[in-house]
């Protein structure tokens, strides 16, 4: 009977240890807070992601603060985004807002600062908000930031409500129109 208990308890303890270590090793994601445009000062690397086709809702811009220890990079192939270095805060913000506003359902942009683990601002995001009655909400993106080495990796995707919407599937490249 004791051998059977050990045969069950030991694998269970090992399993708990593995689960705990995976949870502790997981990356820490960064936070964002909405801000006013006056806060955007200094020089930036402008990262423009998306706008690949006429109905591309997966579009966002990042203002990467130059001179700090981090470099922003979308988790995407290089052909999905453009990078411009040495742009002033005002020019970067103006260009980012113009970039995210191309869609016919665009309502307004939202500016948020991106904070490192210590609460320091390391950059900004400019995301498009859409007319709520068109897609059932205004903020259609899920964006998570993870620090890996000296890079801030931005994981960008549409919210599940939009991505799984059967009416939207025909508007994506390779999607079917339902005809």
C-alpha positions, 0 to 999 in steps of 0.5 A, a space after each residue: 500500500 505504501 508503494 502505491 501511495 508513493 507512486 501517486 504522491 511523488 508524480 503529483 509533487 513533481 507536477 506541482 513543482 513544474 506548474 509553480 516554476 512555469 508560473 514564476 518564470 512567465 514574463 511580466 507584462 507592462 502597463 499603460 495609462 491614458 495621457 494628454 498629448 502635452 506629455 509627449 516630449 523628446 525624441 522618438 523612434 516611430 513604429 507604425 504597425 498595420 494599415 496593410 489593406 483598406 479594412 485593416 483594423 489591426 493598426 497601431 503606432 508606437 512612440 519609442 523614447 530614444 536614449 533609454 535602454 529599450 527598443 520597441 518591436 511588434 511581434 510581427 514580420 518586418 514587412 508589417 511595420 515601418 520604423 522612423 528614427 529621430 522624430 520629435 514628440 510633436 511630429 511623431 504624435 501628429 504622424 501616428 495620429 494620421 496613420 491610425 485614422 485611415 479607416 472609414 470607421 475611425 472615430 478618434 485616437 487614444 494616447 497612452 504611456 507605456 510604463 516599465 516595471 518601475 513606473 517610468 514612461 518608456 514610450 507611448 501608443 496611439 491606437 485607433 478607436 472606431 465608431 462603436 455601432 460599426 463593430 460593437 465597440 470602439 477599442 478593437 485591439 488587445 496589445 500586450 507588452 513584454 520585455 525580452 532583453 533590451 526589447 519591448 515586444 508588442 503583441 497585437 491582435 484583434 479582440 476575440 469579439 471582433 476576430 470571431 465575428 462571422 460578419 467580419 471574416 469576409 473583410 480579412 485577406 483570405 477570408 470568405 465573403 459568405 456569398 
